[in-house]
Amino acid sequence: MKYPIILENSADGWIVAHCPTFRGCVSQGETRAEALENIREAIELTLEVYTESGWEIPEPAEWTELVEVEL
């Protein structure tokens, strides 16, 4: 299953990755590739916890549109 990810640049130069499907599922990396690999691992661990706990695994968050805003 594919889960949407949000990548953000942090003030210290790292890249922070969030998975909005699972509240609090956050990781980071020094590079985009490392951040993506780390969030993939975080999602896999989250799914293990959901499965072991008998919790219903939510459907991936849906992204339908991006909005561009000019300042």
NORVEN-V10405 format. One record per backbone hydrogen bond with DSSP energy under -0.5 kcal/mol. NH is the residue of the N-H (numbers start at 1). CO is the residue of the C=O. Records with the same first field share a line. If there is no record, write none. Layout:
NH = CO, CO
This chain:
6 = 18
8 = 16
10 = 14
13 = 10
15 = 29
16 = 8, 14
17 = 27
18 = 6
19 = 25
20 = 18
22 = 19
23 = 21
25 = 22
26 = 24
27 = 17
29 = 15
35 = 31
36 = 32
37 = 33
38 = 34
39 = 35
40 = 36
41 = 37
42 = 38
43 = 39
44 = 40
45 = 41
46 = 42
47 = 43
48 = 44
49 = 45
50 = 46
51 = 47
52 = 48
53 = 49
54 = 50, 51
55 = 50
58 = 56
64 = 62
